[in-house]
Amino acid sequence: MKKYLTIVLSICSLIIGLVSLANDQVHAKSDTNYQIITSKNVNTYQTLNSFNNNGILHVKNQYKNKNVPVWNKKHTKVLYNLKDFPNSYLSALTKQTYLHNGHKSLYYATFIVTPKGNSSRYGRVWHGYLTKGYNRNYQKLNYLSTVGFTNNQDYLNYIKRSPSQVVARAVLKLFPNSKLSLRLSNLGQFNSDVDSTNKPFEEFFTDRINLQKAAAYLGPTKAKLTNQQRIAKIKQTLASEGYTTSKRNAMRNYVIGIYAPNPNMAWEEFVWSINLAKPL
């Protein structure tokens, strides 16, 4: 009888032990799961067309040569490593807060945008790896919208370095005493109509000068002019409108806004534009 009781107790202990082990495993698995508890849009309609967009990001300098994983939604698999995309930047849609083992961490749900404009890769990246703005390797990037630049100098660096900005660089030299304005450039890229109202320009500027006839040569023409021919046409057009060398040099109270978009997107989403104005 004692032997039988011992066997029963042993079996019960084994069952209890197995159940406890299973419960522990379930709880351990639950504790290691990443759960999204909040999600907030960062690329809304209101911010999409405004410069200094919170949705344009790149890897911080201290991490650019290190492993920066791009996770799947469940945070169970690394889809990509940003170290493998050194000249790309990120276009984020949402900020997402994950809960893991009682700790919260912020991630961006974002596309990887390559220098060729490919944005088919998508995943989650921890916010601590990232900072605002485009990848600073501007010599590898072309036809960027103004929405991702962080300040005037950042936009100027892009115009100075990008292969797509040869004509834009020449235009800036034609107005040597007029500083580049990111805000004016951003407003101009969405509005080329000389006869339209100056809103929202008048919120930040006065005496706006819209040089749309000259700006038309920022992009390709039907005659398929070379860059040097387009620059010559811009000079001729400016002179015909009274903007001689001496007058341009004297415009030190004006800032200049300029935008040369991708020819495949121009007039559909953006426009070639050259504007001058006095800041308020």
C-alpha positions as protocol buffer text, in pm:
chain_id: "A"
residue {
  index: 1
  type: MET
  ca { x: 0 y: 0 z: 0 }
}
residue {
  index: 2
  type: LYS
  ca { x: 284 y: 234 z: 93 }
}
residue {
  index: 3
  type: LYS
  ca { x: 458 y: 144 z: -234 }
}
residue {
  index: 4
  type: TYR
  ca { x: 141 y: 222 z: -431 }
}
residue {
  index: 5
  type: LEU
  ca { x: 95 y: 552 z: -248 }
}
residue {
  index: 6
  type: THR
  ca { x: 458 y: 644 z: -317 }
}
residue {
  index: 7
  type: ILE
  ca { x: 409 y: 580 z: -690 }
}
residue {
  index: 8
  type: VAL
  ca { x: 90 y: 790 z: -699 }
}
residue {
  index: 9
  type: LEU
  ca { x: 256 y: 1077 z: -515 }
}
residue {
  index: 10
  type: SER
  ca { x: 554 y: 1058 z: -751 }
}
residue {
  index: 11
  type: ILE
  ca { x: 327 y: 1074 z: -1055 }
}
residue {
  index: 12
  type: CYS
  ca { x: 134 y: 1368 z: -905 }
}
residue {
  index: 13
  type: SER
  ca { x: 458 y: 1548 z: -828 }
}
residue {
  index: 14
  type: LEU
  ca { x: 577 y: 1486 z: -1183 }
}
residue {
  index: 15
  type: ILE
  ca { x: 248 y: 1620 z: -1328 }
}
residue {
  index: 16
  type: ILE
  ca { x: 257 y: 1925 z: -1103 }
}
residue {
  index: 17
  type: GLY
  ca { x: 617 y: 1983 z: -1200 }
}
residue {
  index: 18
  type: LEU
  ca { x: 541 y: 1959 z: -1570 }
}
residue {
  index: 19
  type: VAL
  ca { x: 243 y: 2195 z: -1536 }
}
residue {
  index: 20
  type: SER
  ca { x: 454 y: 2443 z: -1342 }
}
residue {
  index: 21
  type: LEU
  ca { x: 729 y: 2421 z: -1603 }
}
residue {
  index: 22
  type: ALA
  ca { x: 478 y: 2479 z: -1881 }
}
residue {
  index: 23
  type: ASN
  ca { x: 336 y: 2779 z: -1698 }
}
residue {
  index: 24
  type: ASP
  ca { x: 685 y: 2918 z: -1647 }
}
residue {
  index: 25
  type: GLN
  ca { x: 758 y: 2876 z: -2018 }
}
residue {
  index: 26
  type: VAL
  ca { x: 433 y: 3049 z: -2110 }
}
residue {
  index: 27
  type: HIS
  ca { x: 510 y: 3341 z: -1879 }
}
residue {
  index: 28
  type: ALA
  ca { x: 869 y: 3358 z: -2005 }
}
residue {
  index: 29
  type: LYS
  ca { x: 749 y: 3374 z: -2364 }
}
residue {
  index: 30
  type: SER
  ca { x: 496 y: 3641 z: -2274 }
}
residue {
  index: 31
  type: ASP
  ca { x: 761 y: 3845 z: -2093 }
}
residue {
  index: 32
  type: THR
  ca { x: 992 y: 3839 z: -2397 }
}
residue {
  index: 33
  type: ASN
  ca { x: 721 y: 3950 z: -2640 }
}
residue {
  index: 34
  type: TYR
  ca { x: 725 y: 4307 z: -2770 }
}
residue {
  index: 35
  type: GLN
  ca { x: 381 y: 4466 z: -2765 }
}
residue {
  index: 36
  type: ILE
  ca { x: 290 y: 4792 z: -2941 }
}
residue {
  index: 37
  type: ILE
  ca { x: 96 y: 5003 z: -2692 }
}
residue {
  index: 38
  type: THR
  ca { x: 89 y: 5342 z: -2872 }
}
residue {
  index: 39
  type: SER
  ca { x: 122 y: 5453 z: -3233 }
}
residue {
  index: 40
  type: LYS
  ca { x: 135 y: 5812 z: -3358 }
}
residue {
  index: 41
  type: ASN
  ca { x: 158 y: 5944 z: -3714 }
}
residue {
  index: 42
  type: VAL
  ca { x: 465 y: 6156 z: -3790 }
}
residue {
  index: 43
  type: ASN
  ca { x: 402 y: 6209 z: -4162 }
}
residue {
  index: 44
  type: THR
  ca { x: 56 y: 6364 z: -4173 }
}
residue {
  index: 45
  type: TYR
  ca { x: -86 y: 6578 z: -4451 }
}
residue {
  index: 46
  type: GLN
  ca { x: -7 y: 6890 z: -4248 }
}
residue {
  index: 47
  type: THR
  ca { x: 361 y: 6800 z: -4200 }
}
residue {
  index: 48
  type: LEU
  ca { x: 428 y: 6638 z: -4536 }
}
residue {
  index: 49
  type: ASN
  ca { x: 453 y: 6970 z: -4719 }
}
residue {
  index: 50
  type: SER
  ca { x: 639 y: 7157 z: -4446 }
}
residue {
  index: 51
  type: PHE
  ca { x: 1014 y: 7178 z: -4418 }
}
residue {
  index: 52
  type: ASN
  ca { x: 1192 y: 7023 z: -4120 }
}
residue {
  index: 53
  type: ASN
  ca { x: 962 y: 6724 z: -4146 }
}
residue {
  index: 54
  type: ASN
  ca { x: 972 y: 6490 z: -3845 }
}
residue {
  index: 55
  type: GLY
  ca { x: 934 y: 6189 z: -4075 }
}
residue {
  index: 56
  type: ILE
  ca { x: 1270 y: 6225 z: -4255 }
}
residue {
  index: 57
  type: LEU
  ca { x: 1550 y: 6058 z: -4059 }
}
residue {
  index: 58
  type: HIS
  ca { x: 1901 y: 5920 z: -4090 }
}
residue {
  index: 59
  type: VAL
  ca { x: 2143 y: 5721 z: -3878 }
}
residue {
  index: 60
  type: LYS
  ca { x: 2346 y: 5919 z: -3625 }
}
residue {
  index: 61
  type: ASN
  ca { x: 2716 y: 5950 z: -3701 }
}
residue {
  index: 62
  type: GLN
  ca { x: 2822 y: 5731 z: -3408 }
}
residue {
  index: 63
  type: TYR
  ca { x: 2617 y: 5441 z: -3545 }
}
residue {
  index: 64
  type: LYS
  ca { x: 2672 y: 5472 z: -3920 }
}
residue {
  index: 65
  type: ASN
  ca { x: 2940 y: 5199 z: -3924 }
}
residue {
  index: 66
  type: LYS
  ca { x: 2769 y: 4977 z: -3666 }
}
residue {
  index: 67
  type: ASN
  ca { x: 2484 y: 4729 z: -3682 }
}
residue {
  index: 68
  type: VAL
  ca { x: 2151 y: 4909 z: -3680 }
}
residue {
  index: 69
  type: PRO
  ca { x: 1875 y: 4647 z: -3704 }
}
residue {
  index: 70
  type: VAL
  ca { x: 1544 y: 4700 z: -3880 }
}
residue {
  index: 71
  type: TRP
  ca { x: 1287 y: 4473 z: -3711 }
}
residue {
  index: 72
  type: ASN
  ca { x: 960 y: 4320 z: -3818 }
}
residue {
  index: 73
  type: LYS
  ca { x: 641 y: 4433 z: -3646 }
}
residue {
  index: 74
  type: LYS
  ca { x: 651 y: 4162 z: -3377 }
}
residue {
  index: 75
  type: HIS
  ca { x: 1017 y: 4241 z: -3306 }
}
residue {
  index: 76
  type: THR
  ca { x: 1109 y: 3876 z: -3358 }
}
residue {
  index: 77
  type: LYS
  ca { x: 1319 y: 3904 z: -3673 }
}
residue {
  index: 78
  type: VAL
  ca { x: 1580 y: 4144 z: -3812 }
}
residue {
  index: 79
  type: LEU
  ca { x: 1476 y: 4227 z: -4167 }
}
residue {
  index: 80
  type: TYR
  ca { x: 1762 y: 4457 z: -4265 }
}
residue {
  index: 81
  type: ASN
  ca { x: 2074 y: 4621 z: -4128 }
}
residue {
  index: 82
  type: LEU
  ca { x: 2108 y: 4994 z: -4197 }
}
residue {
  index: 83
  type: LYS
  ca { x: 2486 y: 4950 z: -4214 }
}
residue {
  index: 84
  type: ASP
  ca { x: 2418 y: 4785 z: -4551 }
}
residue {
  index: 85
  type: PHE
  ca { x: 2250 y: 5106 z: -4679 }
}
residue {
  index: 86
  type: PRO
  ca { x: 2513 y: 5373 z: -4609 }
}
residue {
  index: 87
  type: ASN
  ca { x: 2377 y: 5631 z: -4854 }
}
residue {
  index: 88
  type: SER
  ca { x: 2008 y: 5587 z: -4777 }
}
residue {
  index: 89
  type: TYR
  ca { x: 1775 y: 5780 z: -4549 }
}
residue {
  index: 90
  type: LEU
  ca { x: 1449 y: 5689 z: -4375 }
}
residue {
  index: 91
  type: SER
  ca { x: 1094 y: 5807 z: -4439 }
}
residue {
  index: 92
  type: ALA
  ca { x: 891 y: 5730 z: -4127 }
}
residue {
  index: 93
  type: LEU
  ca { x: 515 y: 5692 z: -4108 }
}
residue {
  index: 94
  type: THR
  ca { x: 459 y: 5642 z: -3737 }
}
residue {
  index: 95
  type: LYS
  ca { x: 623 y: 5647 z: -3396 }
}
residue {
  index: 96
  type: GLN
  ca { x: 541 y: 5330 z: -3204 }
}
residue {
  index: 97
  type: THR
  ca { x: 595 y: 5258 z: -2836 }
}
residue {
  index: 98
  type: TYR
  ca { x: 678 y: 4896 z: -2754 }
}
residue {
  index: 99
  type: LEU
  ca { x: 630 y: 4738 z: -2410 }
}
residue {
  index: 100
  type: HIS
  ca { x: 884 y: 4468 z: -2324 }
}
residue {
  index: 101
  type: ASN
  ca { x: 943 y: 4318 z: -1979 }
}
residue {
  index: 102
  type: GLY
  ca { x: 778 y: 4623 z: -1825 }
}
residue {
  index: 103
  type: HIS
  ca { x: 999 y: 4867 z: -2014 }
}
residue {
  index: 104
  type: LYS
  ca { x: 883 y: 5105 z: -2286 }
}
residue {
  index: 105
  type: SER
  ca { x: 1090 y: 5183 z: -2595 }
}
residue {
  index: 106
  type: LEU
  ca { x: 1020 y: 5409 z: -2892 }
}
residue {
  index: 107
  type: TYR
  ca { x: 1056 y: 5287 z: -3252 }
}
residue {
  index: 108
  type: TYR
  ca { x: 993 y: 5438 z: -3594 }
}
residue {
  index: 109
  type: ALA
  ca { x: 793 y: 5241 z: -3849 }
}
residue {
  index: 110
  type: THR
  ca { x: 977 y: 5352 z: -4158 }
}
residue {
  index: 111
  type: PHE
  ca { x: 1079 y: 5294 z: -4519 }
}
residue {
  index: 112
  type: ILE
  ca { x: 1444 y: 5278 z: -4624 }
}
residue {
  index: 113
  type: VAL
  ca { x: 1486 y: 5517 z: -4919 }
}
residue {
  index: 114
  type: THR
  ca { x: 1788 y: 5443 z: -5139 }
}
residue {
  index: 115
  type: PRO
  ca { x: 1975 y: 5700 z: -5353 }
}
residue {
  index: 116
  type: LYS
  ca { x: 1778 y: 5573 z: -5653 }
}
residue {
  index: 117
  type: GLY
  ca { x: 1451 y: 5648 z: -5474 }
}
residue {
  index: 118
  type: ASN
  ca { x: 1362 y: 5286 z: -5401 }
}
residue {
  index: 119
  type: SER
  ca { x: 1146 y: 5260 z: -5088 }
}
residue {
  index: 120
  type: SER
  ca { x: 1031 y: 4898 z: -5091 }
}
residue {
  index: 121
  type: ARG
  ca { x: 1202 y: 4802 z: -4762 }
}
residue {
  index: 122
  type: TYR
  ca { x: 1002 y: 4864 z: -4447 }
}
residue {
  index: 123
  type: GLY
  ca { x: 1045 y: 4791 z: -4078 }
}
residue {
  index: 124
  type: ARG
  ca { x: 1094 y: 4924 z: -3723 }
}
residue {
  index: 125
  type: VAL
  ca { x: 1405 y: 5105 z: -3601 }
}
residue {
  index: 126
  type: TRP
  ca { x: 1482 y: 5208 z: -3244 }
}
residue {
  index: 127
  type: HIS
  ca { x: 1466 y: 5588 z: -3217 }
}
residue {
  index: 128
  type: GLY
  ca { x: 1801 y: 5617 z: -3038 }
}
residue {
  index: 129
  type: TYR
  ca { x: 1988 y: 5523 z: -3355 }
}
residue {
  index: 130
  type: LEU
  ca { x: 1830 y: 5804 z: -3557 }
}
residue {
  index: 131
  type: THR
  ca { x: 1830 y: 6181 z: -3595 }
}
residue {
  index: 132
  type: LYS
  ca { x: 1627 y: 6425 z: -3806 }
}
residue {
  index: 133
  type: GLY
  ca { x: 1697 y: 6506 z: -4169 }
}
residue {
  index: 134
  type: TYR
  ca { x: 1839 y: 6342 z: -4476 }
}
residue {
  index: 135
  type: ASN
  ca { x: 2154 y: 6133 z: -4490 }
}
residue {
  index: 136
  type: ARG
  ca { x: 2434 y: 6388 z: -4513 }
}
residue {
  index: 137
  type: ASN
  ca { x: 2609 y: 6205 z: -4800 }
}
residue {
  index: 138
  type: TYR
  ca { x: 2466 y: 6459 z: -5041 }
}
residue {
  index: 139
  type: GLN
  ca { x: 2714 y: 6378 z: -5314 }
}
residue {
  index: 140
  type: LYS
  ca { x: 2522 y: 6050 z: -5347 }
}
residue {
  index: 141
  type: LEU
  ca { x: 2168 y: 6195 z: -5331 }
}
residue {
  index: 142
  type: ASN
  ca { x: 1971 y: 6374 z: -5601 }
}
residue {
  index: 143
  type: TYR
  ca { x: 1646 y: 6568 z: -5636 }
}
residue {
  index: 144
  type: LEU
  ca { x: 1553 y: 6580 z: -5268 }
}
residue {
  index: 145
  type: SER
  ca { x: 1244 y: 6767 z: -5157 }
}
residue {
  index: 146
  type: THR
  ca { x: 1298 y: 7056 z: -4917 }
}
residue {
  index: 147
  type: VAL
  ca { x: 1077 y: 6887 z: -4655 }
}
residue {
  index: 148
  type: GLY
  ca { x: 1365 y: 6683 z: -4510 }
}
residue {
  index: 149
  type: PHE
  ca { x: 1629 y: 6953 z: -4457 }
}
residue {
  index: 150
  type: THR
  ca { x: 1677 y: 7083 z: -4104 }
}
residue {
  index: 151
  type: ASN
  ca { x: 1803 y: 7439 z: -4162 }
}
residue {
  index: 152
  type: ASN
  ca { x: 1940 y: 7681 z: -4422 }
}
residue {
  index: 153
  type: GLN
  ca { x: 2295 y: 7550 z: -4402 }
}
residue {
  index: 154
  type: ASP
  ca { x: 2183 y: 7189 z: -4440 }
}
residue {
  index: 155
  type: TYR
  ca { x: 1997 y: 7278 z: -4760 }
}
residue {
  index: 156
  type: LEU
  ca { x: 2295 y: 7480 z: -4887 }
}
residue {
  index: 157
  type: ASN
  ca { x: 2527 y: 7182 z: -4828 }
}
residue {
  index: 158
  type: TYR
  ca { x: 2297 y: 6969 z: -5042 }
}
residue {
  index: 159
  type: ILE
  ca { x: 2293 y: 7222 z: -5328 }
}
residue {
  index: 160
  type: LYS
  ca { x: 2672 y: 7249 z: -5312 }
}
residue {
  index: 161
  type: ARG
  ca { x: 2730 y: 6871 z: -5325 }
}
residue {
  index: 162
  type: SER
  ca { x: 2446 y: 6696 z: -5508 }
}
residue {
  index: 163
  type: PRO
  ca { x: 2513 y: 6608 z: -5876 }
}
residue {
  index: 164
  type: SER
  ca { x: 2152 y: 6710 z: -5953 }
}
residue {
  index: 165
  type: GLN
  ca { x: 2206 y: 7070 z: -5840 }
}
residue {
  index: 166
  type: VAL
  ca { x: 2458 y: 7200 z: -6095 }
}
residue {
  index: 167
  type: VAL
  ca { x: 2225 y: 7468 z: -6231 }
}
residue {
  index: 168
  type: ALA
  ca { x: 2094 y: 7560 z: -5885 }
}
residue {
  index: 169
  type: ARG
  ca { x: 2452 y: 7618 z: -5769 }
}
residue {
  index: 170
  type: ALA
  ca { x: 2507 y: 7853 z: -6064 }
}
residue {
  index: 171
  type: VAL
  ca { x: 2191 y: 8048 z: -5981 }
}
residue {
  index: 172
  type: LEU
  ca { x: 2303 y: 8105 z: -5623 }
}
residue {
  index: 173
  type: LYS
  ca { x: 2630 y: 8249 z: -5756 }
}
residue {
  index: 174
  type: LEU
  ca { x: 2428 y: 8496 z: -5965 }
}
residue {
  index: 175
  type: PHE
  ca { x: 2293 y: 8641 z: -5637 }
}
residue {
  index: 176
  type: PRO
  ca { x: 2612 y: 8643 z: -5427 }
}
residue {
  index: 177
  type: ASN
  ca { x: 2477 y: 8868 z: -5152 }
}
residue {
  index: 178
  type: SER
  ca { x: 2137 y: 8702 z: -5113 }
}
residue {
  index: 179
  type: LYS
  ca { x: 2141 y: 8423 z: -4854 }
}
residue {
  index: 180
  type: LEU
  ca { x: 1966 y: 8096 z: -4923 }
}
residue {
  index: 181
  type: SER
  ca { x: 1637 y: 8050 z: -4736 }
}
residue {
  index: 182
  type: LEU
  ca { x: 1504 y: 7702 z: -4676 }
}
residue {
  index: 183
  type: ARG
  ca { x: 1160 y: 7837 z: -4585 }
}
residue {
  index: 184
  type: LEU
  ca { x: 1132 y: 8044 z: -4904 }
}
residue {
  index: 185
  type: SER
  ca { x: 1255 y: 7748 z: -5109 }
}
residue {
  index: 186
  type: ASN
  ca { x: 997 y: 7522 z: -4950 }
}
residue {
  index: 187
  type: LEU
  ca { x: 711 y: 7764 z: -5014 }
}
residue {
  index: 188
  type: GLY
  ca { x: 825 y: 7813 z: -5372 }
}
residue {
  index: 189
  type: GLN
  ca { x: 837 y: 7445 z: -5457 }
}
residue {
  index: 190
  type: PHE
  ca { x: 459 y: 7424 z: -5420 }
}
residue {
  index: 191
  type: ASN
  ca { x: 363 y: 7755 z: -5583 }
}
residue {
  index: 192
  type: SER
  ca { x: 493 y: 7886 z: -5916 }
}
residue {
  index: 193
  type: ASP
  ca { x: 193 y: 8095 z: -6022 }
}
residue {
  index: 194
  type: VAL
  ca { x: 316 y: 8453 z: -6055 }
}
residue {
  index: 195
  type: ASP
  ca { x: -40 y: 8588 z: -6050 }
}
residue {
  index: 196
  type: SER
  ca { x: -155 y: 8395 z: -5747 }
}
residue {
  index: 197
  type: THR
  ca { x: -189 y: 8536 z: -5397 }
}
residue {
  index: 198
  type: ASN
  ca { x: 132 y: 8558 z: -5195 }
}
residue {
  index: 199
  type: LYS
  ca { x: -20 y: 8364 z: -4906 }
}
residue {
  index: 200
  type: PRO
  ca { x: 141 y: 8192 z: -4720 }
}
residue {
  index: 201
  type: PHE
  ca { x: 455 y: 8384 z: -4827 }
}
residue {
  index: 202
  type: GLU
  ca { x: 330 y: 8704 z: -4664 }
}
residue {
  index: 203
  type: GLU
  ca { x: 333 y: 8535 z: -4323 }
}
residue {
  index: 204
  type: PHE
  ca { x: 713 y: 8529 z: -4332 }
}
residue {
  index: 205
  type: PHE
  ca { x: 825 y: 8756 z: -4619 }
}
residue {
  index: 206
  type: THR
  ca { x: 755 y: 9081 z: -4800 }
}
residue {
  index: 207
  type: ASP
  ca { x: 842 y: 9211 z: -5149 }
}
residue {
  index: 208
  type: ARG
  ca { x: 835 y: 8865 z: -5300 }
}
residue {
  index: 209
  type: ILE
  ca { x: 986 y: 8841 z: -5651 }
}
residue {
  index: 210
  type: ASN
  ca { x: 884 y: 8527 z: -5840 }
}
residue {
  index: 211
  type: LEU
  ca { x: 1137 y: 8463 z: -6119 }
}
residue {
  index: 212
  type: GLN
  ca { x: 939 y: 8184 z: -6282 }
}
residue {
  index: 213
  type: LYS
  ca { x: 1056 y: 8251 z: -6639 }
}
residue {
  index: 214
  type: ALA
  ca { x: 1417 y: 8201 z: -6533 }
}
residue {
  index: 215
  type: ALA
  ca { x: 1321 y: 7906 z: -6308 }
}
residue {
  index: 216
  type: ALA
  ca { x: 1183 y: 7720 z: -6611 }
}
residue {
  index: 217
  type: TYR
  ca { x: 1543 y: 7654 z: -6715 }
}
residue {
  index: 218
  type: LEU
  ca { x: 1625 y: 7479 z: -6389 }
}
residue {
  index: 219
  type: GLY
  ca { x: 1465 y: 7171 z: -6541 }
}
residue {
  index: 220
  type: PRO
  ca { x: 1502 y: 7005 z: -6881 }
}
residue {
  index: 221
  type: THR
  ca { x: 1355 y: 7186 z: -7179 }
}
residue {
  index: 222
  type: LYS
  ca { x: 1213 y: 7066 z: -7509 }
}
residue {
  index: 223
  type: ALA
  ca { x: 1537 y: 7172 z: -7676 }
}
residue {
  index: 224
  type: LYS
  ca { x: 1728 y: 6942 z: -7435 }
}
residue {
  index: 225
  type: LEU
  ca { x: 1980 y: 7207 z: -7338 }
}
residue {
  index: 226
  type: THR
  ca { x: 2299 y: 7120 z: -7154 }
}
residue {
  index: 227
  type: ASN
  ca { x: 2357 y: 7251 z: -6804 }
}
residue {
  index: 228
  type: GLN
  ca { x: 2579 y: 7531 z: -6934 }
}
residue {
  index: 229
  type: GLN
  ca { x: 2320 y: 7628 z: -7195 }
}
residue {
  index: 230
  type: ARG
  ca { x: 2047 y: 7637 z: -6929 }
}
residue {
  index: 231
  type: ILE
  ca { x: 2264 y: 7857 z: -6708 }
}
residue {
  index: 232
  type: ALA
  ca { x: 2321 y: 8094 z: -7002 }
}
residue {
  index: 233
  type: LYS
  ca { x: 1944 y: 8108 z: -7065 }
}
residue {
  index: 234
  type: ILE
  ca { x: 1880 y: 8191 z: -6699 }
}
residue {
  index: 235
  type: LYS
  ca { x: 2130 y: 8479 z: -6717 }
}
residue {
  index: 236
  type: GLN
  ca { x: 1966 y: 8609 z: -7036 }
}
residue {
  index: 237
  type: THR
  ca { x: 1618 y: 8586 z: -6887 }
}
residue {
  index: 238
  type: LEU
  ca { x: 1721 y: 8766 z: -6569 }
}
residue {
  index: 239
  type: ALA
  ca { x: 1885 y: 9044 z: -6771 }
}
residue {
  index: 240
  type: SER
  ca { x: 1575 y: 9083 z: -6988 }
}
residue {
  index: 241
  type: GLU
  ca { x: 1368 y: 9132 z: -6672 }
}
residue {
  index: 242
  type: GLY
  ca { x: 1605 y: 9397 z: -6540 }
}
residue {
  index: 243
  type: TYR
  ca { x: 1813 y: 9182 z: -6307 }
}
residue {
  index: 244
  type: THR
  ca { x: 2158 y: 9283 z: -6428 }
}
residue {
  index: 245
  type: THR
  ca { x: 2478 y: 9186 z: -6251 }
}
residue {
  index: 246
  type: SER
  ca { x: 2491 y: 9512 z: -6059 }
}
residue {
  index: 247
  type: LYS
  ca { x: 2127 y: 9486 z: -5949 }
}
residue {
  index: 248
  type: ARG
  ca { x: 2165 y: 9124 z: -5838 }
}
residue {
  index: 249
  type: ASN
  ca { x: 2478 y: 9212 z: -5641 }
}
residue {
  index: 250
  type: ALA
  ca { x: 2289 y: 9489 z: -5465 }
}
residue {
  index: 251
  type: MET
  ca { x: 2010 y: 9260 z: -5339 }
}
residue {
  index: 252
  type: ARG
  ca { x: 2172 y: 9199 z: -5003 }
}
residue {
  index: 253
  type: ASN
  ca { x: 1846 y: 9268 z: -4816 }
}
residue {
  index: 254
  type: TYR
  ca { x: 1680 y: 8979 z: -4997 }
}
residue {
  index: 255
  type: VAL
  ca { x: 1699 y: 8607 z: -4933 }
}
residue {
  index: 256
  type: ILE
  ca { x: 1669 y: 8359 z: -5219 }
}
residue {
  index: 257
  type: GLY
  ca { x: 1461 y: 8046 z: -5243 }
}
residue {
  index: 258
  type: ILE
  ca { x: 1536 y: 7790 z: -5511 }
}
residue {
  index: 259
  type: TYR
  ca { x: 1414 y: 7442 z: -5591 }
}
residue {
  index: 260
  type: ALA
  ca { x: 1511 y: 7202 z: -5870 }
}
residue {
  index: 261
  type: PRO
  ca { x: 1298 y: 6886 z: -5839 }
}
residue {
  index: 262
  type: ASN
  ca { x: 1319 y: 6551 z: -6010 }
}
residue {
  index: 263
  type: PRO
  ca { x: 1212 y: 6609 z: -6373 }
}
residue {
  index: 264
  type: ASN
  ca { x: 991 y: 6300 z: -6350 }
}
residue {
  index: 265
  type: MET
  ca { x: 796 y: 6453 z: -6060 }
}
residue {
  index: 266
  type: ALA
  ca { x: 797 y: 6820 z: -6157 }
}
residue {
  index: 267
  type: TRP
  ca { x: 459 y: 6979 z: -6222 }
}
residue {
  index: 268
  type: GLU
  ca { x: 292 y: 6674 z: -6072 }
}
residue {
  index: 269
  type: GLU
  ca { x: 405 y: 6725 z: -5715 }
}
residue {
  index: 270
  type: PHE
  ca { x: 666 y: 7001 z: -5721 }
}
residue {
  index: 271
  type: VAL
  ca { x: 770 y: 7291 z: -5944 }
}
residue {
  index: 272
  type: TRP
  ca { x: 1096 y: 7451 z: -6047 }
}
residue {
  index: 273
  type: SER
  ca { x: 1115 y: 7781 z: -5865 }
}
residue {
  index: 274
  type: ILE
  ca { x: 1336 y: 8083 z: -5798 }
}
residue {
  index: 275
  type: ASN
  ca { x: 1206 y: 8341 z: -5551 }
}
residue {
  index: 276
  type: LEU
  ca { x: 1354 y: 8640 z: -5376 }
}
residue {
  index: 277
  type: ALA
  ca { x: 1199 y: 8817 z: -5079 }
}
residue {
  index: 278
  type: LYS
  ca { x: 1273 y: 9023 z: -4772 }
}
residue {
  index: 279
  type: PRO
  ca { x: 1227 y: 8840 z: -4442 }
}
residue {
  index: 280
  type: LEU
  ca { x: 983 y: 8999 z: -4196 }
}
